[in-house]
Amino acid sequence: MHELSIAMSILDVVEEEMQHHQGAQVEAIHVRVGALSGVVKEALLGAYELAREQTPFAHTRLIFEDVPVAVFCKKCQAERGVHSIQQFCCVECDTPAPASEILRGRELELAALELEDTELKE
C-alpha cells in the first residue's frame, strides 16, 4: 500500500513547513491528484487518517483537487482534454494522443495549507 508512504511524506512536508509558521495550526491540507498519478484517493485518505494519529495534525482535513488529463493535440495545435483515460483521444478531433504529449494529469502535489493563527485567538 504505497498510499501510506505518500500520506507519511505529506505529513513530513507539512511538519517542515509549519516550522516557518510558529503559532499557527493546520486546518486542512490541499493535495492535487492527477487522473494518471496512480493514486487511489480513497486509499490515500484512509492511509492519511491512520498516519495523522498521534501527530499534531490529528484533526487536520485532507482535501483533494482533481487534475484532469490534458494533452497537446498535434492536429488542433492546442491543449485539449481526452475522452477518458481509456480512450486517450482529443475531445475535439478524436486524434489519438501519445503519452509524450501529456501536459497535465500525472500530478501528486501538496497544493496549499489552510492555517489558523492560534495566537490571535488568545
N, CA, C and O atoms as a MOPAC input file, in Angstrom:
PM7 MOZYME 1SCF
protein

 N      0.85400 1    -1.18900 1     0.00000 1
 C      0.00000 1     0.00000 1     0.00000 1
 C      0.89200 1     1.24200 1     0.00000 1
 O      1.28400 1     1.73700 1     1.05700 1
 N      1.20400 1     1.73100 1    -1.18600 1
 C      2.09900 1     2.88700 1    -1.27300 1
 C      1.42600 1     4.17300 1    -0.81800 1
 O      2.10600 1     5.17700 1    -0.60300 1
 N      0.10200 1     4.16500 1    -0.66500 1
 C     -0.58800 1     5.36100 1    -0.19800 1
 C     -0.17700 1     5.73500 1     1.22300 1
 O     -0.16900 1     6.91500 1     1.57100 1
 N      0.16900 1     4.73200 1     2.05900 1
 C      0.60400 1     5.03300 1     3.42200 1
 C      1.92500 1     5.79900 1     3.40700 1
 O      2.09500 1     6.75000 1     4.17000 1
 N      2.85400 1     5.39700 1     2.55400 1
 C      4.12500 1     6.13900 1     2.48800 1
 C      3.90300 1     7.53400 1     1.91400 1
 O      4.59600 1     8.47400 1     2.30400 1
 N      2.95400 1     7.68600 1     1.00000 1
 C      2.61900 1     9.01000 1     0.46000 1
 C      2.02700 1     9.87900 1     1.57300 1
 O      2.40400 1    11.04100 1     1.72500 1
 N      1.10600 1     9.31600 1     2.34400 1
 C      0.48100 1    10.07000 1     3.44100 1
 C      1.52900 1    10.50900 1     4.45700 1
 O      1.49000 1    11.64000 1     4.94300 1
 N      2.45300 1     9.62900 1     4.77500 1
 C      3.50200 1     9.97000 1     5.73000 1
 C      4.42500 1    11.05200 1     5.16000 1
 O      4.88500 1    11.92700 1     5.89400 1
 N      4.69000 1    10.99300 1     3.87700 1
 C      5.51700 1    12.02800 1     3.23700 1
 C      4.81000 1    13.37500 1     3.24900 1
 O      5.44400 1    14.40600 1     3.47300 1
 N      3.50500 1    13.37700 1     3.01200 1
 C      2.72700 1    14.62000 1     3.06600 1
 C      2.85800 1    15.24100 1     4.45900 1
 O      3.10800 1    16.44000 1     4.58900 1
 N      2.68900 1    14.42900 1     5.48600 1
 C      2.78800 1    14.94400 1     6.85700 1
 C      4.19500 1    15.44200 1     7.17100 1
 O      4.35500 1    16.42800 1     7.89000 1
 N      5.21400 1    14.77200 1     6.64000 1
 C      6.59200 1    15.24400 1     6.83900 1
 C      6.79300 1    16.62700 1     6.22900 1
 O      7.40700 1    17.49800 1     6.84500 1
 N      6.27700 1    16.82700 1     5.01900 1
 C      6.41200 1    18.11700 1     4.34300 1
 C      5.64900 1    19.19800 1     5.10700 1
 O      6.14300 1    20.31500 1     5.26400 1
 N      4.45200 1    18.86800 1     5.57800 1
 C      3.65500 1    19.84000 1     6.33600 1
 C      4.36100 1    20.19500 1     7.64200 1
 O      4.41300 1    21.36400 1     8.02700 1
 N      4.89600 1    19.19900 1     8.31200 1
 C      5.61400 1    19.46300 1     9.56200 1
 C      6.81100 1    20.38400 1     9.32900 1
 O      7.06900 1    21.28900 1    10.12300 1
 N      7.53200 1    20.15100 1     8.25100 1
 C      8.67000 1    21.01000 1     7.91500 1
 C      8.21300 1    22.43500 1     7.60600 1
 O      8.83900 1    23.40100 1     8.04200 1
 N      7.13000 1    22.56000 1     6.85800 1
 C      6.61600 1    23.89100 1     6.50200 1
 C      6.12200 1    24.64300 1     7.74100 1
 O      6.25800 1    25.86400 1     7.82000 1
 N      5.55900 1    23.92900 1     8.69300 1
 C      4.99900 1    24.58100 1     9.88500 1
 C      6.08000 1    25.16900 1    10.77800 1
 O      5.76800 1    25.97300 1    11.65600 1
 N      7.33100 1    24.79700 1    10.58700 1
 C      8.42000 1    25.41100 1    11.33400 1
 C      8.54900 1    26.88800 1    10.97200 1
 O      9.11300 1    27.66500 1    11.74300 1
 N      8.03200 1    27.28400 1     9.80600 1
 C      8.06600 1    28.68000 1     9.36200 1
 C      6.82100 1    29.45300 1     9.79800 1
 O      6.72100 1    30.65700 1     9.56400 1
 N      5.87800 1    28.76100 1    10.42900 1
 C      4.60400 1    29.38600 1    10.80700 1
 C      4.31300 1    29.12600 1    12.28000 1
 O      3.29300 1    28.52900 1    12.62500 1
 N      5.20300 1    29.57300 1    13.12900 1
 C      5.02500 1    29.38200 1    14.56500 1
 C      3.72400 1    30.05200 1    15.00600 1
 O      3.40400 1    31.15500 1    14.56400 1
 N      2.99100 1    29.38600 1    15.86700 1
 C      1.74500 1    29.94500 1    16.37800 1
 C      0.54800 1    29.68900 1    15.48300 1
 O     -0.54200 1    30.19200 1    15.75400 1
 N      0.72700 1    28.92200 1    14.43000 1
 C     -0.38900 1    28.60700 1    13.54200 1
 C     -0.70300 1    27.12500 1    13.63800 1
 O      0.15500 1    26.30100 1    13.95600 1
 N     -1.94500 1    26.81600 1    13.35500 1
 C     -2.40100 1    25.42700 1    13.36500 1
 C     -2.92800 1    25.09400 1    11.97800 1
 O     -3.59700 1    25.91700 1    11.35500 1
 N     -2.63200 1    23.89700 1    11.49100 1
 C     -3.09800 1    23.47400 1    10.17400 1
 C     -4.54000 1    22.99200 1    10.28600 1
 O     -4.84200 1    22.07800 1    11.05300 1
 N     -5.41900 1    23.61100 1     9.51900 1
 C     -6.81900 1    23.20600 1     9.47000 1
 C     -7.05900 1    22.17600 1     8.36800 1
 O     -7.81600 1    21.22200 1     8.54800 1
 N     -6.39400 1    22.38600 1     7.21600 1
 C     -6.60500 1    21.48500 1     6.07700 1
 C     -5.36500 1    21.46800 1     5.19600 1
 O     -4.61300 1    22.43900 1     5.11300 1
 N     -5.18400 1    20.33400 1     4.54800 1
 C     -4.09700 1    20.14800 1     3.59200 1
 C     -4.74800 1    19.88400 1     2.23500 1
 O     -5.56100 1    18.97000 1     2.09800 1
 N     -4.38800 1    20.68500 1     1.23600 1
 C     -4.93400 1    20.53200 1    -0.11400 1
 C     -3.90700 1    19.80900 1    -0.98500 1
 O     -2.74800 1    20.21300 1    -1.07000 1
 N     -4.35500 1    18.74200 1    -1.62100 1
 C     -3.48800 1    17.92200 1    -2.46000 1
 C     -4.09500 1    17.83500 1    -3.85200 1
 O     -5.28000 1    17.54200 1    -4.00600 1
 N     -3.27400 1    18.09100 1    -4.86300 1
 C     -3.69200 1    17.96100 1    -6.26300 1
 C     -3.34300 1    16.55000 1    -6.72300 1
 O     -2.19500 1    16.11900 1    -6.61700 1
 N     -4.35100 1    15.83000 1    -7.23900 1
 C     -4.16300 1    14.44800 1    -7.66800 1
 C     -4.62500 1    14.30200 1    -9.11200 1
 O     -5.79600 1    14.51000 1    -9.42900 1
 N     -3.68600 1    13.94200 1    -9.97600 1
 C     -3.99600 1    13.74000 1   -11.38000 1
 C     -4.60600 1    12.38000 1   -11.63100 1
 O     -4.35300 1    11.42000 1   -10.90400 1
 N     -5.41600 1    12.31400 1   -12.67600 1
 C     -6.08400 1    11.06600 1   -13.03900 1
 C     -5.09100 1     9.96400 1   -13.39800 1
 O     -5.42700 1     8.78200 1   -13.31300 1
 N     -3.87600 1    10.33100 1   -13.79700 1
 C     -2.85600 1     9.35500 1   -14.17900 1
 C     -1.76800 1     9.19100 1   -13.11800 1
 O     -0.72000 1     8.60900 1   -13.40000 1
 N     -1.99700 1     9.68900 1   -11.91600 1
 C     -0.97200 1     9.66700 1   -10.86800 1
 C     -0.73400 1     8.27000 1   -10.29900 1
 O      0.31500 1     8.00600 1    -9.71100 1
 N     -1.68700 1     7.39600 1   -10.47000 1
 C     -1.56000 1     6.06200 1    -9.89100 1
 C     -1.98300 1     6.00300 1    -8.44200 1
 O     -1.76900 1     4.99500 1    -7.76800 1
 N     -2.57900 1     7.07100 1    -7.95800 1
 C     -3.01200 1     7.14000 1    -6.56200 1
 C     -4.52300 1     6.96400 1    -6.49700 1
 O     -5.27000 1     7.60700 1    -7.23500 1
 N     -4.96100 1     6.08400 1    -5.60400 1
 C     -6.38800 1     5.89900 1    -5.34600 1
 C     -6.74100 1     6.82500 1    -4.18400 1
 O     -6.27800 1     6.63000 1    -3.06000 1
 N     -7.56600 1     7.83500 1    -4.46700 1
 C     -7.85900 1     8.86000 1    -3.45300 1
 C     -8.43600 1     8.26300 1    -2.17400 1
 O     -8.05500 1     8.67500 1    -1.07900 1
 N     -9.33700 1     7.31300 1    -2.29300 1
 C     -9.94900 1     6.70200 1    -1.10900 1
 C     -8.89300 1     5.99200 1    -0.26600 1
 O     -8.93400 1     6.06300 1     0.96200 1
 N     -7.94700 1     5.30700 1    -0.91300 1
 C     -6.87800 1     4.61900 1    -0.19000 1
 C     -5.94800 1     5.63800 1     0.46500 1
 O     -5.49800 1     5.43100 1     1.59200 1
 N     -5.65800 1     6.73300 1    -0.23100 1
 C     -4.80400 1     7.77000 1     0.34500 1
 C     -5.48200 1     8.41200 1     1.54800 1
 O     -4.82900 1     8.68100 1     2.55700 1
 N     -6.77100 1     8.65700 1     1.45300 1
 C     -7.49900 1     9.24700 1     2.57200 1
 C     -7.46900 1     8.31400 1     3.78400 1
 O     -7.23900 1     8.76600 1     4.90500 1
 N     -7.69600 1     7.02900 1     3.56900 1
 C     -7.63400 1     6.05900 1     4.66800 1
 C     -6.25000 1     5.99000 1     5.27400 1
 O     -6.10500 1     5.93600 1     6.49500 1
 N     -5.23400 1     5.99200 1     4.43100 1
 C     -3.85000 1     5.96000 1     4.90700 1
 C     -3.51500 1     7.23700 1     5.67600 1
 O     -2.82200 1     7.19600 1     6.69200 1
 N     -4.01500 1     8.37400 1     5.17900 1
 C     -3.77400 1     9.65700 1     5.84100 1
 C     -4.40100 1     9.65700 1     7.23600 1
 O     -3.78200 1    10.11100 1     8.19900 1
 N     -5.61200 1     9.15500 1     7.34100 1
 C     -6.28800 1     9.13000 1     8.64000 1
 C     -5.51200 1     8.26900 1     9.63700 1
 O     -5.47000 1     8.57700 1    10.82800 1
 N     -4.90500 1     7.20200 1     9.15200 1
 C     -4.07300 1     6.36000 1    10.00100 1
 C     -2.76000 1     7.06400 1    10.36800 1
 O     -2.34900 1     7.05500 1    11.52800 1
 N     -2.11400 1     7.66800 1     9.38000 1
 C     -0.80600 1     8.30500 1     9.58800 1
 C     -0.88300 1     9.53200 1    10.48100 1
 O      0.07800 1     9.82800 1    11.19100 1
 N     -1.99200 1    10.25200 1    10.46700 1
 C     -2.07300 1    11.50300 1    11.23600 1
 C     -2.32300 1    11.28400 1    12.72100 1
 O     -2.14600 1    12.20300 1    13.52100 1
 N     -2.74000 1    10.06000 1    13.10200 1
 C     -2.96300 1     9.77100 1    14.51800 1
 C     -1.68000 1     9.99900 1    15.29700 1
 O     -0.58600 1     9.72400 1    14.80200 1
 N     -1.81400 1    10.49500 1    16.49800 1
 C     -0.67900 1    10.74300 1    17.38600 1
 C      0.30100 1    11.76900 1    16.81700 1
 O      1.48400 1    11.75600 1    17.15800 1
 N     -0.19000 1    12.65700 1    15.95100 1
 C      0.64300 1    13.73900 1    15.42100 1
 C     -0.05600 1    15.06900 1    15.73200 1
 O     -1.22300 1    15.07300 1    16.12300 1
 N      0.64000 1    16.18800 1    15.56400 1
 C     -0.01500 1    17.49300 1    15.75300 1
 C     -1.11200 1    17.75300 1    14.71700 1
 O     -1.84700 1    18.73500 1    14.83100 1
 N     -1.22900 1    16.88800 1    13.71200 1
 C     -2.19500 1    17.08200 1    12.63000 1
 C     -3.36400 1    16.10300 1    12.72100 1
 O     -4.02200 1    15.82100 1    11.71900 1
 N     -3.61900 1    15.59200 1    13.91000 1
 C     -4.64400 1    14.56400 1    14.10500 1
 C     -6.04200 1    15.01000 1    13.67300 1
 O     -6.86900 1    14.17100 1    13.31600 1
 N     -6.31600 1    16.31100 1    13.69900 1
 C     -7.65000 1    16.80700 1    13.33200 1
 C     -7.63600 1    17.56100 1    12.00100 1
 O     -8.61200 1    18.22000 1    11.64400 1
 N     -6.54200 1    17.45900 1    11.28500 1
 C     -6.40300 1    18.17200 1    10.01800 1
 C     -7.09200 1    17.40200 1     8.89500 1
 O     -6.94200 1    16.18700 1     8.77300 1
 N     -7.84400 1    18.13000 1     8.08400 1
 C     -8.54900 1    17.51600 1     6.94300 1
 C     -7.61900 1    17.42700 1     5.73800 1
 O     -6.73600 1    18.26500 1     5.55500 1
 N     -7.83100 1    16.40400 1     4.92300 1
 C     -7.12600 1    16.25100 1     3.66000 1
 C     -8.14400 1    16.50700 1     2.56000 1
 O     -9.15200 1    15.80800 1     2.45900 1
 N     -7.87300 1    17.51800 1     1.73400 1
 C     -8.81100 1    17.91600 1     0.68300 1
 C     -8.15700 1    17.67800 1    -0.67300 1
 O     -7.03000 1    18.10600 1    -0.92200 1
 N     -8.88500 1    16.99000 1    -1.53900 1
 C     -8.35600 1    16.65000 1    -2.86000 1
 C     -8.83900 1    17.61600 1    -3.92500 1
 O     -9.99500 1    18.04100 1    -3.93000 1
 N     -7.93500 1    17.95100 1    -4.82100 1
 C     -8.28000 1    18.69700 1    -6.02700 1
 C     -7.94800 1    17.77100 1    -7.19700 1
 O     -6.79200 1    17.40300 1    -7.40600 1
 N     -8.97700 1    17.40400 1    -7.95100 1
 C     -8.77300 1    16.52300 1    -9.09900 1
 C     -8.15200 1    17.29300 1   -10.25200 1
 O     -8.56400 1    18.41000 1   -10.56300 1
 N     -7.15600 1    16.68300 1   -10.88200 1
 C     -6.49800 1    17.28600 1   -12.03400 1
 C     -6.80800 1    16.39900 1   -13.24100 1
 O     -6.30800 1    15.27800 1   -13.33400 1
 N     -7.62800 1    16.89800 1   -14.16100 1
 C     -7.96100 1    16.08900 1   -15.33100 1
 C     -6.76900 1    15.98800 1   -16.28600 1
 O     -5.84100 1    16.79500 1   -16.24200 1
 N     -6.82600 1    14.99100 1   -17.13300 1
 C     -5.77000 1    14.80300 1   -18.12600 1
 C     -5.90700 1    15.86500 1   -19.21100 1
 O     -7.00200 1    16.12100 1   -19.71100 1
 N     -4.79100 1    16.47200 1   -19.56500 1
 C     -4.73100 1    17.40700 1   -20.68500 1
 C     -3.53200 1    17.02200 1   -21.53600 1
 O     -2.46100 1    16.70300 1   -21.02100 1
 N     -3.73100 1    17.05700 1   -22.84900 1
 C     -2.66200 1    16.71000 1   -23.79200 1
 C     -2.49500 1    17.83600 1   -24.79600 1
 O     -3.37100 1    18.68700 1   -24.95100 1
 N     -1.35000 1    17.82700 1   -25.47700 1
 C     -1.17600 1    18.74100 1   -26.59100 1
 C     -1.55700 1    17.97200 1   -27.84300 1
 O     -0.89200 1    17.00500 1   -28.21700 1
 N     -2.64100 1    18.41200 1   -28.49500 1
 C     -3.11100 1    17.75600 1   -29.71200 1
 C     -2.36300 1    18.35600 1   -30.90400 1
 O     -2.43800 1    19.55600 1   -31.16700 1
 N     -1.65000 1    17.50100 1   -31.60700 1
 C     -0.87000 1    17.98900 1   -32.75500 1
 C     -1.76800 1    18.45300 1   -33.89900 1
 O     -1.42700 1    19.38200 1   -34.63100 1
 N     -2.91400 1    17.79800 1   -34.04200 1
 C     -3.82200 1    18.19300 1   -35.12400 1
 C     -4.46100 1    19.55400 1   -34.83000 1
 O     -4.51300 1    20.41600 1   -35.70700 1
 N     -4.93300 1    19.74400 1   -33.63200 1
 C     -5.56300 1    21.01700 1   -33.23700 1
 C     -4.52500 1    22.10300 1   -32.92100 1
 O     -4.83500 1    23.29400 1   -32.93500 1
 N     -3.29100 1    21.67200 1   -32.63700 1
 C     -2.22900 1    22.58700 1   -32.20400 1
 C     -2.64600 1    23.36800 1   -30.95500 1
 O     -2.43900 1    24.57700 1   -30.85000 1
 N     -3.24800 1    22.62200 1   -30.00700 1
 C     -3.73200 1    23.25700 1   -28.78000 1
 C     -3.78900 1    22.23400 1   -27.64800 1
 O     -3.75500 1    21.02300 1   -27.86800 1
 N     -3.87700 1    22.76500 1   -26.43200 1
 C     -4.08500 1    21.91600 1   -25.26300 1
 C     -5.53700 1    21.46300 1   -25.25700 1
 O     -6.45300 1    22.27200 1   -25.40300 1
 N     -5.73500 1    20.17500 1   -25.08900 1
 C     -7.09300 1    19.60200 1   -25.09900 1
 C     -7.22900 1    18.53100 1   -24.02600 1
 O     -6.23800 1    17.96500 1   -23.56400 1
 N     -8.44800 1    18.26800 1   -23.64700 1
 C     -8.75400 1    17.14000 1   -22.77600 1
 C     -8.85500 1    15.87500 1   -23.61800 1
 O     -8.82600 1    15.92100 1   -24.84800 1
 N     -8.97400 1    14.75900 1   -22.93300 1
 C     -9.18100 1    13.48200 1   -23.61800 1
 C    -10.54700 1    12.94400 1   -23.20900 1
 O    -11.10800 1    13.34500 1   -22.18900 1
 N    -11.07400 1    12.02600 1   -24.02400 1
 C    -12.38300 1    11.43900 1   -23.71000 1
 C    -12.36800 1    10.75800 1   -22.34900 1
 O    -13.27300 1    10.96200 1   -21.54100 1
 N    -11.35500 1     9.95900 1   -22.09600 1
 C    -11.18000 1     9.27700 1   -20.81500 1
 C     -9.76800 1     8.70100 1   -20.79700 1
 O     -9.05800 1     8.74600 1   -21.80100 1
 N     -9.36900 1     8.16300 1   -19.65400 1
 C     -8.03100 1     7.57600 1   -19.61500 1
 C     -8.00300 1     6.25500 1   -20.37900 1
 O     -6.92600 1     5.74300 1   -20.68700 1
 N     -9.16900 1     5.70100 1   -20.68600 1
 C     -9.23600 1     4.51300 1   -21.52200 1
 C     -9.28400 1     4.87200 1   -23.01000 1
 O     -8.78400 1     4.12200 1   -23.84900 1
 N     -9.87300 1     5.99600 1   -23.32600 1
 C     -9.96700 1     6.47800 1   -24.71200 1
 C     -9.14500 1     7.76700 1   -24.79400 1
 O     -9.67600 1     8.86900 1   -24.65400 1
 N     -7.85200 1     7.60600 1   -25.02100 1
 C     -6.88300 1     8.69200 1   -24.95500 1
 C     -6.82500 1     9.44000 1   -26.28600 1
 O     -5.80600 1     9.44800 1   -26.97600 1
 N     -7.95000 1    10.06500 1   -26.62200 1
 C     -8.06800 1    10.81100 1   -27.87800 1
 C     -8.56200 1    12.21800 1   -27.57100 1
 O     -9.30700 1    12.43600 1   -26.61600 1
 N     -8.13800 1    13.16000 1   -28.39100 1
 C     -8.55500 1    14.55500 1   -28.25600 1
 C    -10.07700 1    14.64500 1   -28.26000 1
 O    -10.74400 1    14.01300 1   -29.08000 1
 N    -10.62300 1    15.44100 1   -27.33300 1
 C    -12.08000 1    15.58800 1   -27.25100 1
 C    -12.64400 1    16.39000 1   -28.41500 1
 O    -13.84000 1    16.30700 1   -28.69300 1
 N    -11.80700 1    17.16600 1   -29.10000 1
 C    -12.27500 1    17.99500 1   -30.20700 1
 C    -12.24200 1    17.26400 1   -31.55000 1
 O    -13.19900 1    17.32400 1   -32.32200 1
 N    -11.11600 1    16.56400 1   -31.82200 1
 C    -10.94500 1    15.98800 1   -33.16400 1
 C    -10.76300 1    14.47400 1   -33.16400 1
 O    -10.62400 1    13.87600 1   -34.23200 1
 N    -10.76000 1    13.85000 1   -32.00900 1
 C    -10.60200 1    12.39700 1   -31.84300 1
 C     -9.24200 1    11.85500 1   -32.27200 1
 O     -9.10100 1    10.64900 1   -32.47000 1
 N     -8.25200 1    12.70800 1   -32.41700 1
 C     -6.90800 1    12.24500 1   -32.75400 1
 C     -6.29600 1    11.56800 1   -31.52700 1
 O     -6.32500 1    12.14000 1   -30.43800 1
 N     -5.74500 1    10.36900 1   -31.67900 1
 C     -5.09200 1     9.71100 1   -30.53900 1
 C     -3.93700 1    10.57400 1   -30.01100 1
 O     -3.19300 1    11.17900 1   -30.78200 1
 N     -3.80900 1    10.61200 1   -28.70300 1
 C     -2.77400 1    11.43700 1   -28.06700 1
 C     -1.67300 1    10.52900 1   -27.53000 1
 O     -1.94100 1     9.67600 1   -26.68300 1
 N     -0.45100 1    10.69300 1   -28.00100 1
 C      0.65100 1     9.88400 1   -27.45600 1
 C      0.99700 1    10.31700 1   -26.03100 1
 O      0.79100 1    11.46900 1   -25.65000 1
 N      1.52000 1     9.38400 1   -25.26300 1
 C      1.88100 1     9.66900 1   -23.87200 1
 C      2.89600 1    10.79900 1   -23.76300 1
 O      2.93600 1    11.50200 1   -22.75400 1
 N      3.70900 1    10.97800 1   -24.78500 1
 C      4.71200 1    12.04600 1   -24.74500 1
 C      4.09200 1    13.43700 1   -24.80800 1
 O      4.77600 1    14.42700 1   -24.54800 1
 N      2.82500 1    13.52700 1   -25.14300 1
 C      2.14200 1    14.82100 1   -25.26600 1
 C      1.27300 1    15.15300 1   -24.04500 1
 O      0.49100 1    16.10200 1   -24.09500 1
 N      1.39300 1    14.39600 1   -22.95900 1
 C      0.60800 1    14.66100 1   -21.75100 1
 C      1.13400 1    15.93100 1   -21.08200 1
 O      2.32100 1    16.03400 1   -20.77200 1
 N      0.24100 1    16.88900 1   -20.86600 1
 C      0.60100 1    18.15100 1   -20.20900 1
 C      0.23500 1    18.16300 1   -18.72600 1
 O      0.97700 1    18.69700 1   -17.90200 1
 N     -0.91900 1    17.56800 1   -18.39200 1
 C     -1.40000 1    17.50900 1   -17.00800 1
 C     -2.08000 1    16.16800 1   -16.77600 1
 O     -2.53600 1    15.50100 1   -17.70500 1
 N     -2.13000 1    15.80400 1   -15.50500 1
 C     -2.84600 1    14.60100 1   -15.13200 1
 C     -1.99600 1    13.59700 1   -14.37900 1
 O     -2.51600 1    12.61100 1   -13.85700 1
 N     -0.69800 1    13.83700 1   -14.31800 1
 C      0.20200 1    12.93800 1   -13.57900 1
 C      0.51200 1    13.46900 1   -12.17900 1
 O      1.22500 1    12.81300 1   -11.42000 1
 N     -0.00600 1    14.63200 1   -11.83000 1
 C      0.35300 1    15.32300 1   -10.59000 1
 C     -0.04100 1    14.54400 1    -9.33700 1
 O     -1.06200 1    13.85800 1    -9.28600 1
 N      0.79500 1    14.68200 1    -8.35800 1
 C      0.50000 1    14.35300 1    -6.97300 1
 C      1.32100 1    15.35000 1    -6.18500 1
 O      2.51100 1    15.14500 1    -5.94600 1
 N      0.67000 1    16.44100 1    -5.78200 1
 C      1.42900 1    17.50600 1    -5.14000 1
 C      0.64100 1    18.17900 1    -4.03400 1
 O     -0.58400 1    18.28900 1    -4.08100 1
 N      1.38000 1    18.61900 1    -3.05200 1
 C      0.81600 1    19.40600 1    -1.97000 1
 C      0.57900 1    20.80200 1    -2.53100 1
 O      1.52900 1    21.49100 1    -2.90200 1
 N     -0.66900 1    21.22100 1    -2.59400 1
 C     -1.00400 1    22.48000 1    -3.24700 1
 C     -1.10600 1    23.64900 1    -2.27100 1
 O     -0.68200 1    24.76100 1    -2.58700 1
 N     -1.66800 1    23.40200 1    -1.08000 1
 C     -1.88500 1    24.50800 1    -0.14400 1
 C     -2.15600 1    23.98400 1     1.25600 1
 O     -2.54600 1    22.83300 1     1.45400 1
 N     -1.93600 1    24.87000 1     2.22000 1
 C     -2.28700 1    24.59500 1     3.60400 1
 C     -3.25400 1    25.66700 1     4.07200 1
 O     -3.04800 1    26.85100 1     3.80700 1
 N     -4.29600 1    25.26200 1     4.76000 1
 C     -5.18900 1    26.21700 1     5.41800 1
 C     -4.71500 1    26.31800 1     6.85700 1
 O     -4.68200 1    25.32700 1     7.58600 1
 N     -4.35100 1    27.52500 1     7.25500 1
 C     -3.81600 1    27.74400 1     8.59600 1
 C     -4.75200 1    28.60900 1     9.41900 1
 O     -5.46800 1    29.46300 1     8.89500 1
 N     -4.72500 1    28.36700 1    10.71400 1
 C     -5.43700 1    29.21000 1    11.66300 1
 C     -4.40200 1    29.71700 1    12.64600 1
 O     -3.66100 1    28.93000 1    13.23500 1
 N     -4.34600 1    31.01100 1    12.82500 1
 C     -3.37000 1    31.60500 1    13.74300 1
 C     -3.91200 1    31.48100 1    15.16100 1
 O     -4.83100 1    32.20500 1    15.54300 1
 N     -3.35500 1    30.58400 1    15.92400 1
 C     -3.83200 1    30.36000 1    17.28100 1
 C     -3.46700 1    31.49000 1    18.23900 1
 O     -4.12500 1    31.66200 1    19.26500 1
 N     -2.42400 1    32.26400 1    17.91900 1
 C     -2.02100 1    33.38300 1    18.78300 1
 C     -3.05900 1    34.50500 1    18.75200 1
 O     -3.23500 1    35.21900 1    19.73900 1
 N     -3.74600 1    34.65900 1    17.61400 1
 C     -4.76200 1    35.71300 1    17.50900 1
 C     -6.00200 1    35.37100 1    18.31800 1
 O     -6.73500 1    36.27100 1    18.72700 1
 N     -6.25000 1    34.10200 1    18.55500 1
 C     -7.44800 1    33.69200 1    19.28800 1
 C     -7.30800 1    33.93100 1    20.78500 1
 O     -8.31200 1    34.08400 1    21.48100 1
 N     -6.10100 1    33.96400 1    21.28000 1
 C     -5.88700 1    34.07500 1    22.73800 1
 C     -6.09000 1    35.46200 1    23.25100 1
 O     -5.94500 1    35.70400 1    24.45000 1

